[in-house]
Amino acid sequence: MRRAKPEELQIRAVPIMTAQISESELHKWMPVPFERVDDPWAVREPSQAALIQLGSGAYVVVWYGETSQQLLLEVPETGVDGTQVLVEFFGEVPLPPSRILWHRPDIALPKKIRSGKREDQSSETVSRTKSKRSALEVRGPRGRK
Amino acid sequence: MSGSGAIWGRRARNVYASLWPAVKAWAGSLPDGVIGYEFFTDVEPDPGAAPGSPQWSEGRPGVTVLERNELVSISVIVTKRHDAS
């Protein structure tokens, strides 16, 4: 993978997956320079972000919240197969399936990740995490910043 | 405490070229001890956002464009605010 220049992506990107990882894991698993963004009008929290081109040539946008320690993965809105991009992403990034908080329902996780996630979901810790996240989903347009 | 107003959002620079300006927030209540503000809005967030991370982008109904491709806002009612001490 490599950090791509901002002008290389001229299509809007949309979220496909979130995960919980530490900052050291972010830099270990995605060893590219990240842009730090701390403008409160531009991000929810102080963040690190990068447009990354995977070895396959596919582009992903990675956002990492320094406070929440949440990774947000985005792919171009059109012209890409999100499922295939995830296969390529997990081919380069050893992110454990237990760290995945959400993925877009119309995009399948790679088979090896799906099987790992099923095993992980038997643990009590993951079940609690999922329940807590669901409670936040029902709040509709209400927000805080 | 409450008040009507607008919350602004702009695009992050140096990430990718087609990033649109958007107001971004967390869903849910503002926890004690966390700097920020809590608000209600009638403006529907963008579809397809990650759970718990609503955003309101340029071009969506109810999102006011203050500066095209740079700055947008939505109308809100602020219900709680925690300032830095």
gemmi code that builds the backbone of each chain (N, CA, C; Angstrom):
import gemmi

chains = {
    "A": [
        ("MET", (0.844, -1.198, 0.000), (0.000, 0.000, 0.000), (0.876, 1.243, 0.000)),
        ("ARG", (0.270, 2.334, -0.421), (0.992, 3.602, -0.387), (-0.003, 4.723, -0.108)),
        ("ARG", (0.494, 5.796, 0.461), (-0.325, 6.991, 0.647), (-0.465, 7.673, -0.707)),
        ("ALA", (-1.694, 7.875, -1.134), (-1.942, 8.494, -2.429), (-2.120, 10.000, -2.253)),
        ("LYS", (-1.933, 10.718, -3.342), (-2.131, 12.161, -3.287), (-3.630, 12.471, -3.327)),
        ("PRO", (-4.064, 13.544, -2.653), (-5.500, 13.837, -2.572), (-6.190, 13.900, -3.938)),
        ("GLU", (-5.493, 14.410, -4.949), (-6.132, 14.587, -6.252), (-6.334, 13.270, -6.997)),
        ("GLU", (-5.805, 12.178, -6.468), (-5.972, 10.890, -7.152), (-7.387, 10.338, -6.999)),
        ("LEU", (-8.131, 10.817, -6.029), (-9.518, 10.367, -5.884), (-10.448, 11.543, -6.155)),
        ("GLN", (-11.169, 11.442, -7.253), (-12.057, 12.529, -7.671), (-13.516, 12.143, -7.491)),
        ("ILE", (-13.746, 11.033, -6.809), (-15.110, 10.554, -6.549), (-15.328, 10.592, -5.047)),
        ("ARG", (-16.540, 10.910, -4.661), (-16.861, 10.925, -3.236), (-16.709, 9.510, -2.649)),
        ("ALA", (-16.217, 9.417, -1.428), (-16.076, 8.116, -0.761), (-17.158, 7.967, 0.309)),
        ("VAL", (-17.575, 6.726, 0.524), (-18.651, 6.444, 1.481), (-18.190, 5.366, 2.460)),
        ("PRO", (-18.741, 5.387, 3.693), (-18.297, 4.425, 4.708), (-18.695, 2.994, 4.363)),
        ("ILE", (-17.791, 2.046, 4.633), (-18.170, 0.632, 4.497), (-17.854, -0.177, 5.755)),
        ("MET", (-16.995, 0.342, 6.633), (-16.640, -0.464, 7.806), (-16.088, 0.430, 8.914)),
        ("THR", (-16.379, 0.061, 10.151), (-15.722, 0.699, 11.295), (-15.086, -0.393, 12.148)),
        ("ALA", (-14.031, -0.024, 12.863), (-13.334, -0.998, 13.710), (-12.679, -0.253, 14.860)),
        ("GLN", (-12.404, -0.983, 15.912), (-11.760, -0.405, 17.095), (-10.312, -0.865, 17.123)),
        ("ILE", (-9.383, 0.057, 16.983), (-7.961, -0.309, 17.026), (-7.193, 0.786, 17.756)),
        ("SER", (-6.013, 0.450, 18.206), (-5.185, 1.450, 18.876), (-4.397, 2.243, 17.818)),
        ("GLU", (-3.874, 3.374, 18.244), (-3.104, 4.193, 17.305), (-1.838, 3.458, 16.854)),
        ("SER", (-1.228, 2.713, 17.760), (-0.020, 1.979, 17.357), (-0.359, 0.894, 16.342)),
        ("GLU", (-1.514, 0.264, 16.507), (-1.941, -0.736, 15.511), (-2.219, -0.075, 14.162)),
        ("LEU", (-2.813, 1.109, 14.208), (-3.076, 1.835, 12.955), (-1.794, 2.003, 12.152)),
        ("HIS", (-0.752, 2.486, 12.827), (0.489, 2.785, 12.110), (1.292, 1.520, 11.781)),
        ("LYS", (1.106, 0.488, 12.590), (1.791, -0.778, 12.310), (1.153, -1.464, 11.098)),
        ("TRP", (-0.155, -1.463, 11.056), (-0.866, -2.192, 9.999), (-0.994, -1.384, 8.707)),
        ("MET", (-0.957, -0.069, 8.838), (-1.054, 0.794, 7.654), (0.125, 1.771, 7.687)),
        ("PRO", (1.288, 1.289, 7.313), (2.512, 2.095, 7.462), (2.671, 3.150, 6.373)),
        ("VAL", (1.778, 4.114, 6.392), (1.851, 5.246, 5.461), (1.721, 6.518, 6.285)),
        ("PRO", (2.172, 7.640, 5.753), (2.000, 8.903, 6.496), (0.521, 9.306, 6.540)),
        ("PHE", (0.051, 9.638, 7.710), (-1.330, 10.102, 7.870), (-1.345, 11.614, 8.059)),
        ("GLU", (-2.425, 12.225, 7.605), (-2.633, 13.659, 7.784), (-3.378, 13.861, 9.094)),
        ("ARG", (-2.882, 14.711, 9.969), (-3.617, 14.972, 11.203), (-4.617, 16.092, 10.959)),
        ("VAL", (-5.863, 15.851, 11.353), (-6.934, 16.833, 11.164), (-7.527, 17.145, 12.522)),
        ("ASP", (-7.363, 18.391, 12.975), (-7.924, 18.744, 14.287), (-8.847, 19.949, 14.204)),
        ("ASP", (-9.277, 20.275, 12.999), (-10.240, 21.359, 12.811), (-11.608, 20.864, 13.280)),
        ("PRO", (-12.165, 21.431, 14.360), (-13.426, 20.920, 14.896), (-14.605, 21.084, 13.936)),
        ("TRP", (-14.471, 21.922, 12.927), (-15.531, 22.037, 11.925), (-15.414, 20.956, 10.847)),
        ("ALA", (-14.308, 20.278, 10.807), (-14.073, 19.310, 9.731), (-14.157, 17.856, 10.196)),
        ("VAL", (-13.956, 17.626, 11.478), (-13.967, 16.254, 12.000), (-14.674, 16.215, 13.353)),
        ("ARG", (-15.169, 15.048, 13.727), (-15.868, 14.895, 15.006), (-14.925, 14.998, 16.195)),
        ("GLU", (-13.695, 14.622, 15.956), (-12.692, 14.562, 17.018), (-11.331, 14.679, 16.336)),
        ("PRO", (-10.282, 15.016, 17.053), (-8.962, 15.020, 16.423), (-8.709, 13.672, 15.744)),
        ("SER", (-8.347, 13.752, 14.483), (-8.306, 12.533, 13.673), (-7.036, 12.471, 12.849)),
        ("GLN", (-6.783, 11.270, 12.333), (-5.735, 11.082, 11.341), (-6.413, 10.468, 10.121)),
        ("ALA", (-6.002, 10.902, 8.947), (-6.687, 10.448, 7.732), (-5.686, 10.286, 6.603)),
        ("ALA", (-6.014, 9.382, 5.698), (-5.156, 9.191, 4.531), (-5.944, 8.542, 3.409)),
        ("LEU", (-5.656, 8.974, 2.206), (-6.113, 8.265, 1.010), (-5.026, 7.233, 0.705)),
        ("ILE", (-5.424, 5.972, 0.687), (-4.451, 4.886, 0.514), (-4.772, 4.117, -0.767)),
        ("GLN", (-3.730, 3.842, -1.533), (-3.902, 2.949, -2.678), (-3.342, 1.582, -2.299)),
        ("LEU", (-4.192, 0.581, -2.374), (-3.773, -0.780, -2.049), (-2.920, -1.341, -3.184)),
        ("GLY", (-2.281, -2.446, -2.923), (-1.424, -3.062, -3.932), (-2.173, -3.406, -5.209)),
        ("SER", (-3.464, -3.681, -5.081), (-4.286, -4.023, -6.246), (-4.592, -2.813, -7.119)),
        ("GLY", (-4.350, -1.627, -6.568), (-4.689, -0.399, -7.278), (-5.950, 0.263, -6.731)),
        ("ALA", (-6.711, -0.450, -5.900), (-7.946, 0.110, -5.336), (-7.618, 1.200, -4.314)),
        ("TYR", (-8.506, 2.189, -4.247), (-8.339, 3.271, -3.278), (-9.271, 3.064, -2.085)),
        ("VAL", (-8.763, 3.358, -0.893), (-9.595, 3.429, 0.302), (-9.225, 4.714, 1.044)),
        ("VAL", (-10.194, 5.255, 1.751), (-9.934, 6.405, 2.621), (-10.021, 5.910, 4.057)),
        ("VAL", (-8.997, 6.170, 4.821), (-8.943, 5.718, 6.216), (-9.007, 6.939, 7.133)),
        ("TRP", (-9.972, 6.918, 8.052), (-10.091, 7.948, 9.083), (-9.879, 7.258, 10.427)),
        ("TYR", (-9.138, 7.899, 11.308), (-8.913, 7.324, 12.638), (-9.138, 8.399, 13.686)),
        ("GLY", (-10.105, 8.158, 14.568), (-10.401, 9.096, 15.641), (-9.491, 8.850, 16.822)),
        ("GLU", (-8.740, 9.852, 17.207), (-7.751, 9.664, 18.266), (-8.391, 9.474, 19.639)),
        ("THR", (-9.571, 10.044, 19.835), (-10.243, 9.889, 21.123), (-11.031, 8.587, 21.187)),
        ("SER", (-11.840, 8.344, 20.186), (-12.674, 7.133, 20.172), (-11.874, 5.889, 19.805)),
        ("GLN", (-10.725, 6.077, 19.189), (-9.892, 4.974, 18.673), (-10.667, 4.126, 17.661)),
        ("GLN", (-11.530, 4.810, 16.938), (-12.292, 4.115, 15.896), (-11.714, 4.379, 14.519)),
        ("LEU", (-11.592, 3.315, 13.764), (-11.175, 3.382, 12.371), (-12.435, 3.403, 11.506)),
        ("LEU", (-12.467, 4.314, 10.552), (-13.566, 4.355, 9.585), (-12.951, 4.151, 8.210)),
        ("LEU", (-13.437, 3.134, 7.515), (-12.925, 2.831, 6.177), (-13.967, 3.239, 5.149)),
        ("GLU", (-13.527, 3.992, 4.147), (-14.431, 4.435, 3.086), (-13.884, 3.962, 1.742)),
        ("VAL", (-14.812, 3.772, 0.806), (-14.416, 3.422, -0.571), (-15.131, 4.375, -1.518)),
        ("PRO", (-14.615, 4.548, -2.728), (-15.295, 5.421, -3.693), (-16.743, 4.986, -3.885)),
        ("GLU", (-17.620, 6.000, -4.016), (-19.057, 5.742, -4.052), (-19.475, 4.947, -5.284)),
        ("THR", (-18.793, 5.133, -6.382), (-19.173, 4.463, -7.628), (-17.947, 3.821, -8.269)),
        ("GLY", (-18.239, 2.812, -9.082), (-17.190, 2.225, -9.922), (-16.304, 1.219, -9.225)),
        ("VAL", (-16.647, 0.830, -7.993), (-15.831, -0.180, -7.312), (-16.743, -1.248, -6.706)),
        ("ASP", (-16.197, -2.436, -6.566), (-16.874, -3.533, -5.886), (-16.386, -3.527, -4.440)),
        ("GLY", (-17.234, -3.031, -3.550), (-16.826, -2.883, -2.153), (-16.400, -4.189, -1.519)),
        ("THR", (-17.075, -5.272, -1.870), (-16.707, -6.583, -1.324), (-15.291, -6.951, -1.745)),
        ("GLN", (-14.968, -6.705, -3.008), (-13.632, -7.025, -3.500), (-12.578, -6.124, -2.840)),
        ("VAL", (-12.934, -4.859, -2.647), (-11.978, -3.953, -1.995), (-11.685, -4.437, -0.572)),
        ("LEU", (-12.708, -4.934, 0.118), (-12.469, -5.451, 1.473), (-11.560, -6.680, 1.450)),
        ("VAL", (-11.734, -7.539, 0.449), (-10.841, -8.704, 0.306), (-9.404, -8.215, 0.168)),
        ("GLU", (-9.216, -7.201, -0.668), (-7.868, -6.674, -0.901), (-7.336, -5.960, 0.349)),
        ("PHE", (-8.215, -5.244, 1.042), (-7.811, -4.538, 2.263), (-7.332, -5.540, 3.316)),
        ("PHE", (-8.128, -6.586, 3.556), (-7.739, -7.565, 4.569), (-6.556, -8.413, 4.104)),
        ("GLY", (-6.280, -8.421, 2.811), (-5.082, -9.091, 2.320), (-3.819, -8.354, 2.723)),
        ("GLU", (-3.948, -7.052, 3.021), (-2.774, -6.255, 3.384), (-2.779, -5.823, 4.850)),
        ("VAL", (-3.962, -5.776, 5.443), (-4.083, -5.267, 6.820), (-4.548, -6.403, 7.734)),
        ("PRO", (-3.725, -6.807, 8.690), (-4.081, -7.954, 9.551), (-5.022, -7.571, 10.694)),
        ("LEU", (-6.084, -6.912, 10.364), (-7.025, -6.456, 11.389), (-7.861, -7.655, 11.864)),
        ("PRO", (-7.831, -7.958, 13.156), (-8.602, -9.111, 13.645), (-10.104, -8.878, 13.496)),
        ("PRO", (-10.842, -9.904, 13.137), (-12.290, -9.738, 12.942), (-13.023, -9.261, 14.188)),
        ("SER", (-12.484, -9.574, 15.358), (-13.160, -9.156, 16.595), (-13.183, -7.646, 16.752)),
        ("ARG", (-12.325, -6.937, 16.008), (-12.269, -5.478, 16.123), (-13.308, -4.780, 15.245)),
        ("ILE", (-13.944, -5.511, 14.368), (-14.913, -4.888, 13.458), (-16.182, -4.554, 14.239)),
        ("LEU", (-16.571, -3.283, 14.185), (-17.777, -2.851, 14.878), (-18.988, -2.880, 13.958)),
        ("TRP", (-18.764, -2.549, 12.704), (-19.875, -2.448, 11.755), (-19.313, -2.559, 10.346)),
        ("HIS", (-20.103, -3.141, 9.475), (-19.787, -3.039, 8.049), (-21.093, -2.871, 7.293)),
        ("ARG", (-21.020, -2.259, 6.145), (-22.234, -1.996, 5.377), (-22.895, -3.332, 5.030)),
        ("PRO", (-24.199, -3.443, 5.276), (-24.841, -4.750, 5.135), (-24.822, -5.310, 3.714)),
        ("ASP", (-24.705, -4.444, 2.726), (-24.707, -4.949, 1.345), (-23.306, -5.327, 0.874)),
        ("ILE", (-22.333, -5.201, 1.741), (-20.960, -5.580, 1.397), (-20.532, -6.737, 2.301)),
        ("ALA", (-20.096, -7.815, 1.667), (-19.733, -9.011, 2.431), (-18.301, -8.907, 2.932)),
        ("LEU", (-18.110, -9.362, 4.163), (-16.744, -9.491, 4.670), (-16.086, -10.690, 3.993)),
        ("PRO", (-14.768, -10.664, 3.833), (-14.090, -11.839, 3.263), (-14.393, -13.086, 4.082)),
        ("LYS", (-14.390, -14.221, 3.409), (-14.799, -15.479, 4.046), (-13.984, -15.764, 5.315)),
        ("LYS", (-12.671, -15.570, 5.245), (-11.838, -15.886, 6.420), (-12.163, -14.948, 7.582)),
        ("ILE", (-12.563, -13.723, 7.258), (-12.933, -12.765, 8.306), (-14.294, -13.125, 8.897)),
        ("ARG", (-15.219, -13.516, 8.026), (-16.560, -13.895, 8.503), (-16.468, -15.053, 9.485)),
        ("SER", (-15.679, -16.070, 9.149), (-15.594, -17.236, 10.026), (-14.924, -16.851, 11.344)),
        ("GLY", (-13.939, -15.992, 11.289), (-13.287, -15.532, 12.516), (-14.225, -14.723, 13.373)),
        ("LYS", (-15.073, -13.915, 12.746), (-15.994, -13.065, 13.496), (-17.055, -13.908, 14.197)),
        ("ARG", (-17.511, -14.978, 13.538), (-18.500, -15.851, 14.183), (-17.940, -16.437, 15.470)),
        ("GLU", (-16.676, -16.873, 15.397), (-16.061, -17.438, 16.600), (-15.945, -16.367, 17.682)),
        ("ASP", (-15.549, -15.173, 17.266), (-15.369, -14.100, 18.242), (-16.685, -13.698, 18.886)),
        ("GLN", (-17.778, -13.752, 18.125), (-19.047, -13.249, 18.647), (-19.616, -14.122, 19.756)),
        ("SER", (-19.017, -15.285, 19.961), (-19.464, -16.100, 21.076), (-18.955, -15.526, 22.398)),
        ("SER", (-18.020, -14.588, 22.312), (-17.478, -14.030, 23.548), (-18.393, -12.953, 24.109)),
        ("GLU", (-18.422, -12.842, 25.409), (-19.295, -11.888, 26.071), (-18.885, -10.457, 25.754)),
        ("THR", (-17.608, -10.221, 25.614), (-17.120, -8.864, 25.391), (-17.705, -8.278, 24.109)),
        ("VAL", (-17.660, -9.049, 23.048), (-18.155, -8.542, 21.770), (-19.652, -8.327, 21.835)),
        ("SER", (-20.364, -9.208, 22.507), (-21.811, -9.048, 22.608), (-22.166, -7.723, 23.293)),
        ("ARG", (-21.431, -7.381, 24.327), (-21.717, -6.121, 25.013), (-21.457, -4.937, 24.092)),
        ("THR", (-20.379, -5.005, 23.332), (-20.047, -3.912, 22.434), (-21.153, -3.699, 21.408)),
        ("LYS", (-21.651, -4.791, 20.865), (-22.679, -4.672, 19.841), (-23.965, -4.088, 20.430)),
        ("SER", (-24.316, -4.486, 21.644), (-25.530, -3.977, 22.248), (-25.430, -2.474, 22.486)),
        ("LYS", (-24.287, -2.053, 22.959), (-24.104, -0.641, 23.258), (-24.230, 0.179, 21.980)),
        ("ARG", (-23.660, -0.324, 20.899), (-23.707, 0.415, 19.648), (-25.144, 0.514, 19.133)),
        ("SER", (-25.908, -0.540, 19.308), (-27.285, -0.517, 18.840), (-28.084, 0.558, 19.566)),
        ("ALA", (-27.796, 0.748, 20.821), (-28.517, 1.752, 21.588), (-28.296, 3.145, 21.018)),
        ("LEU", (-27.154, 3.381, 20.438), (-26.884, 4.684, 19.857), (-27.581, 4.865, 18.515)),
        ("GLU", (-27.843, 3.757, 17.830), (-28.389, 3.853, 16.484), (-29.815, 4.391, 16.470)),
        ("VAL", (-30.566, 4.195, 17.527), (-31.989, 4.506, 17.479), (-32.275, 5.976, 17.770)),
        ("ARG", (-31.269, 6.786, 17.919), (-31.512, 8.157, 18.337), (-31.824, 9.110, 17.205)),
        ("GLY", (-31.792, 8.624, 15.984), (-32.226, 9.422, 14.849), (-31.393, 10.657, 14.645)),
        ("PRO", (-32.049, 11.750, 14.277), (-31.283, 12.929, 13.904), (-30.629, 13.668, 15.064)),
        ("ARG", (-30.954, 13.293, 16.286), (-30.321, 13.962, 17.421), (-28.814, 13.735, 17.352)),
        ("GLY", (-28.057, 14.719, 17.707), (-26.612, 14.527, 17.651), (-25.900, 15.366, 18.672)),
        ("ARG", (-24.668, 15.089, 18.841), (-23.827, 15.925, 19.684), (-22.490, 16.077, 18.992)),
        ("LYS", (-21.816, 17.122, 19.329), (-20.506, 17.323, 18.728), (-19.609, 17.978, 19.743)),
    ],
    "B": [
        ("MET", (-30.594, 24.368, 29.680), (-29.981, 25.323, 28.760), (-30.340, 24.921, 27.340)),
        ("SER", (-30.821, 25.853, 26.562), (-31.056, 25.550, 25.160), (-30.994, 26.836, 24.365)),
        ("GLY", (-30.776, 26.702, 23.093), (-30.748, 27.867, 22.229), (-30.782, 27.426, 20.786)),
        ("SER", (-31.415, 28.254, 19.938), (-31.467, 27.929, 18.522), (-30.243, 28.495, 17.833)),
        ("GLY", (-29.837, 27.810, 16.808), (-28.672, 28.302, 16.092), (-28.309, 27.374, 14.957)),
        ("ALA", (-27.114, 27.515, 14.512), (-26.639, 26.694, 13.408), (-25.295, 26.100, 13.781)),
        ("ILE", (-25.056, 24.919, 13.284), (-23.749, 24.292, 13.440), (-23.115, 24.199, 12.065)),
        ("TRP", (-21.865, 24.555, 12.015), (-21.164, 24.617, 10.732), (-20.273, 23.399, 10.540)),
        ("GLY", (-20.011, 23.138, 9.298), (-19.066, 22.066, 8.984), (-18.332, 22.382, 7.702)),
        ("ARG", (-17.086, 22.014, 7.638), (-16.351, 22.218, 6.399), (-15.556, 20.958, 6.073)),
        ("ARG", (-14.990, 20.909, 4.906), (-14.289, 19.683, 4.513), (-12.864, 19.701, 5.047)),
        ("ALA", (-12.397, 18.525, 5.361), (-10.997, 18.401, 5.782), (-10.111, 18.539, 4.546)),
        ("ARG", (-9.013, 19.205, 4.727), (-8.105, 19.414, 3.588), (-7.043, 18.314, 3.560)),
        ("ASN", (-6.461, 18.153, 2.380), (-5.311, 17.250, 2.197), (-5.613, 15.778, 2.449)),
        ("VAL", (-6.895, 15.392, 2.321), (-7.219, 13.970, 2.451), (-7.525, 13.401, 1.068)),
        ("TYR", (-8.643, 13.850, 0.474), (-8.860, 13.530, -0.935), (-9.686, 14.623, -1.576)),
        ("ALA", (-9.546, 14.730, -2.898), (-10.005, 15.924, -3.597), (-11.511, 16.109, -3.567)),
        ("SER", (-12.245, 15.028, -3.601), (-13.690, 15.167, -3.757), (-14.433, 15.137, -2.425)),
        ("LEU", (-13.726, 15.322, -1.344), (-14.365, 15.363, -0.031), (-15.289, 16.571, 0.055)),
        ("TRP", (-16.548, 16.322, 0.434), (-17.528, 17.404, 0.500), (-17.589, 17.972, 1.911)),
        ("PRO", (-17.927, 19.243, 2.026), (-18.115, 19.781, 3.377), (-19.339, 19.168, 4.035)),
        ("ALA", (-19.245, 18.914, 5.320), (-20.345, 18.286, 6.055), (-20.258, 18.650, 7.531)),
        ("VAL", (-21.430, 18.740, 8.158), (-21.492, 18.819, 9.619), (-21.417, 17.388, 10.135)),
        ("LYS", (-20.534, 17.128, 11.082), (-20.348, 15.772, 11.598), (-20.583, 15.764, 13.100)),
        ("ALA", (-21.182, 14.687, 13.591), (-21.486, 14.602, 15.024), (-21.486, 13.149, 15.460)),
        ("TRP", (-21.579, 12.961, 16.768), (-21.851, 11.637, 17.321), (-23.331, 11.589, 17.673)),
        ("ALA", (-23.954, 10.429, 17.550), (-25.333, 10.267, 18.004), (-25.333, 10.040, 19.506)),
        ("GLY", (-26.376, 10.552, 20.157), (-26.511, 10.288, 21.588), (-26.197, 11.492, 22.451)),
        ("SER", (-26.260, 11.259, 23.744), (-26.067, 12.348, 24.702), (-24.597, 12.691, 24.862)),
        ("LEU", (-24.368, 13.937, 25.219), (-23.006, 14.387, 25.509), (-22.626, 13.904, 26.905)),
        ("PRO", (-21.610, 13.061, 27.006), (-21.250, 12.536, 28.332), (-20.709, 13.636, 29.245)),
        ("ASP", (-20.864, 13.433, 30.529), (-20.278, 14.359, 31.502), (-18.770, 14.403, 31.323)),
        ("GLY", (-18.232, 15.585, 31.433), (-16.788, 15.734, 31.380), (-16.211, 15.822, 29.987)),
        ("VAL", (-17.053, 15.696, 28.972), (-16.563, 15.772, 27.594), (-16.884, 17.156, 27.026)),
        ("ILE", (-15.904, 17.817, 26.476), (-16.107, 19.144, 25.893), (-16.880, 19.010, 24.588)),
        ("GLY", (-17.896, 19.848, 24.438), (-18.691, 19.804, 23.207), (-20.090, 20.307, 23.480)),
        ("TYR", (-20.988, 20.021, 22.578), (-22.372, 20.425, 22.797), (-23.302, 19.374, 22.237)),
        ("GLU", (-24.499, 19.362, 22.825), (-25.517, 18.401, 22.426), (-26.631, 19.193, 21.746)),
        ("PHE", (-27.174, 18.649, 20.703), (-28.196, 19.401, 19.966), (-29.232, 18.469, 19.354)),
        ("PHE", (-30.359, 19.060, 19.017), (-31.374, 18.394, 18.226), (-31.453, 19.106, 16.885)),
        ("THR", (-31.803, 18.341, 15.868), (-32.067, 18.955, 14.570), (-33.149, 18.172, 13.861)),
        ("ASP", (-33.925, 18.875, 13.057), (-34.940, 18.207, 12.248), (-34.384, 17.776, 10.900)),
        ("VAL", (-33.152, 18.134, 10.619), (-32.562, 17.793, 9.326), (-32.115, 16.328, 9.346)),
        ("GLU", (-32.576, 15.583, 8.372), (-32.204, 14.169, 8.298), (-30.733, 14.036, 7.920)),
        ("PRO", (-30.007, 13.164, 8.615), (-28.596, 12.956, 8.236), (-28.475, 12.201, 6.918)),
        ("ASP", (-27.266, 12.199, 6.385), (-26.998, 11.479, 5.135), (-27.348, 10.002, 5.309)),
        ("PRO", (-27.932, 9.403, 4.288), (-28.104, 7.943, 4.354), (-26.755, 7.249, 4.185)),
        ("GLY", (-26.624, 6.081, 4.767), (-25.421, 5.285, 4.539), (-24.259, 5.597, 5.455)),
        ("ALA", (-24.471, 6.493, 6.425), (-23.379, 6.796, 7.362), (-23.183, 5.618, 8.318)),
        ("ALA", (-22.025, 5.527, 8.916), (-21.778, 4.482, 9.913), (-22.675, 4.738, 11.123)),
        ("PRO", (-23.145, 3.686, 11.776), (-24.016, 3.857, 12.945), (-23.366, 4.729, 14.021)),
        ("GLY", (-24.164, 5.631, 14.555), (-23.657, 6.481, 15.629), (-22.830, 7.653, 15.163)),
        ("SER", (-22.657, 7.806, 13.849), (-21.805, 8.875, 13.316), (-22.540, 9.658, 12.218)),
        ("PRO", (-23.626, 10.334, 12.588), (-24.369, 11.050, 11.550), (-23.581, 12.214, 10.970)),
        ("GLN", (-23.851, 12.496, 9.716), (-23.287, 13.698, 9.116), (-24.280, 14.263, 8.119)),
        ("TRP", (-24.144, 15.554, 7.850), (-25.058, 16.284, 6.990), (-24.212, 16.985, 5.934)),
        ("SER", (-24.265, 16.481, 4.716), (-23.344, 16.936, 3.673), (-23.981, 17.950, 2.736)),
        ("GLU", (-23.127, 18.720, 2.109), (-23.566, 19.665, 1.077), (-24.394, 18.925, 0.029)),
        ("GLY", (-25.510, 19.522, -0.319), (-26.373, 18.926, -1.327), (-27.560, 18.183, -0.761)),
        ("ARG", (-27.529, 17.886, 0.547), (-28.648, 17.174, 1.166), (-29.727, 18.179, 1.564)),
        ("PRO", (-31.009, 17.733, 1.550), (-32.096, 18.631, 1.962), (-31.883, 19.152, 3.381)),
        ("GLY", (-32.070, 20.451, 3.542), (-31.932, 21.060, 4.863), (-30.529, 21.514, 5.201)),
        ("VAL", (-29.578, 21.180, 4.353), (-28.198, 21.617, 4.592), (-27.955, 22.920, 3.827)),
        ("THR", (-27.609, 23.957, 4.560), (-27.386, 25.275, 3.959), (-25.950, 25.399, 3.474)),
        ("VAL", (-25.800, 25.787, 2.232), (-24.453, 25.983, 1.685), (-24.034, 27.430, 1.952)),
        ("LEU", (-23.026, 27.602, 2.778), (-22.528, 28.942, 3.085), (-21.434, 29.338, 2.098)),
        ("GLU", (-20.642, 28.360, 1.703), (-19.611, 28.583, 0.698), (-19.453, 27.274, -0.066)),
        ("ARG", (-19.804, 27.271, -1.315), (-19.847, 26.042, -2.108), (-18.508, 25.291, -2.032)),
        ("ASN", (-18.628, 23.995, -1.775), (-17.470, 23.097, -1.659), (-16.567, 23.406, -0.469)),
        ("GLU", (-17.012, 24.290, 0.410), (-16.158, 24.657, 1.541), (-16.874, 24.602, 2.889)),
        ("LEU", (-18.077, 25.187, 2.955), (-18.688, 25.414, 4.258), (-20.207, 25.256, 4.192)),
        ("VAL", (-20.742, 24.458, 5.120), (-22.188, 24.250, 5.191), (-22.648, 24.414, 6.632)),
        ("SER", (-23.972, 24.466, 6.818), (-24.503, 24.509, 8.181), (-25.866, 23.833, 8.213)),
        ("ILE", (-26.283, 23.460, 9.425), (-27.651, 22.980, 9.650), (-28.220, 23.731, 10.848)),
        ("SER", (-29.545, 23.856, 10.852), (-30.214, 24.498, 11.985), (-30.354, 23.497, 13.119)),
        ("VAL", (-30.073, 23.958, 14.335), (-30.123, 23.061, 15.494), (-30.703, 23.793, 16.697)),
        ("ILE", (-31.095, 23.018, 17.679), (-31.381, 23.546, 19.014), (-30.356, 22.927, 19.951)),
        ("VAL", (-29.540, 23.768, 20.542), (-28.502, 23.271, 21.450), (-29.130, 23.060, 22.826)),
        ("THR", (-28.939, 21.864, 23.380), (-29.563, 21.536, 24.666), (-28.554, 21.387, 25.792)),
        ("LYS", (-27.312, 21.233, 25.448), (-26.287, 21.093, 26.502), (-24.963, 21.547, 25.920)),
        ("ARG", (-24.154, 22.154, 26.755), (-22.848, 22.599, 26.271), (-21.828, 22.480, 27.391)),
        ("HIS", (-20.698, 21.908, 27.057), (-19.582, 21.815, 28.001), (-18.402, 22.543, 27.396)),
        ("ASP", (-17.979, 23.606, 28.033), (-16.822, 24.361, 27.542), (-15.560, 23.910, 28.244)),
        ("ALA", (-14.430, 24.192, 27.600), (-13.147, 23.906, 28.246), (-12.991, 24.861, 29.426)),
        ("SER", (-12.476, 24.354, 30.527), (-12.331, 25.215, 31.702), (-11.062, 26.039, 31.575)),
    ],
}
model = gemmi.Model(1)
for chain_id, residues in chains.items():
    chain = gemmi.Chain(chain_id)
    for i, (resn, *xyz) in enumerate(residues, 1):
        res = gemmi.Residue()
        res.name, res.seqid = resn, gemmi.SeqId(i, " ")
        for name, pos in zip(("N", "CA", "C"), xyz):
            atom = gemmi.Atom()
            atom.name, atom.element = name, gemmi.Element(name[0])
            atom.pos, atom.b_iso = gemmi.Position(*pos), 0.0
            res.add_atom(atom)
        chain.add_residue(res)
    model.add_chain(chain)
structure = gemmi.Structure()
structure.add_model(model)
structure.setup_entities()
